Amino acid sequence: MNLPLAPLTPAGPGAQRRAVLTRRIRLLVAATITYNVIEAVVAISAGTLANSTALIGFGLDSVIEVSSAAAVAWQFAGADPEKREKTALRVIAISFFALAAYVTVESVRALLGGAEAGHSTVGIVLAAVSLAVMPGLSYAQRRAGRELGSRTAVADSKQTLLCTYLSGVLLVGLLVNSLFGWSWADPIAALVIAAVAVKEGREAWRGDACCAPTPPAGTRAGDAGTCADGCCAGQPSP
């Protein structure tokens, strides 16, 4: 007896869904750029007033994140985003390396006896707000990027997530400095973040950013070439 053939499930989302995801990524990137521009202006201004290297560094990190998000925006502004993906990934990777280099230099300078920072209420509020906002932006962009199969969108979402860690480091550092005067806590934690930035930069440079699109419902991992190499391990499913 001949059994009916099951229809083949195409790998990745269809054209209509890809258009929706592309538009969503553009909106998320625009939101990320807007927030980071505001964050950079506030952080650098507050850091200058309080003589806080951590706040100024946080503001410069926001500038680097804008360059990363702008690279993704440039990629998806083209008629064929995939053709621009490699260049965009290089920009994101370099921004990670630049962030790691800056954080490392400033952390070492702080540990070796840099100028002591004063209390900054504006900095504490900014760090707390960023700690609340950034995880949502990162998750939304990573989810859309994974489903679309975009390395750059996922890599940029990791940069946004890194900002969450930096926000936590900044918040703890500012609070500890204000409450106890322990100025060494922030640069030590920042050095750990710098190491994470180097790792993420290397992955973006190689293109190891969980590029495989999420399979349609009911499709097993690997049936459509999705996450067969384990690059998505540990990341939440959409």
Disulfide bonds with the S-S distance in Angstrom:
Cys210-Cys232 1.90
